[in-house]
């Protein structure tokens, strides 16, 4: 199971009890940006599902990639 599949599975399984959705996104420069979401986690997970490909690269710019995540 790749990172995106694992992410989607965990989001669906834990949807009711999630308080934080944290993602690490690697930018084209190589820098890593950490994004923390505390509200509307379901819709944010849906955004990641639709906007990123199976390798978790942004469809609009494949040099932007989700490299890790944490669900709390």
TAHUSUL-V651472 format. One record per run of one state. SS is the DSSP state (h for helix, s for strand, l for the rest). FROM is the first residue (numbers start at 1). TO is the last residue. If there is no record, write none. Layout:
ss = {SS:SS}
from = {FROM:FROM}
to = {TO:TO}
This chain:
ss = {l:h:l:s:l:s:l:h:s:l:s:l:s:l}
from = {1:3:18:21:27:32:38:41:52:53:57:59:61:72}
to = {2:17:20:26:31:37:40:51:52:56:58:60:71:72}
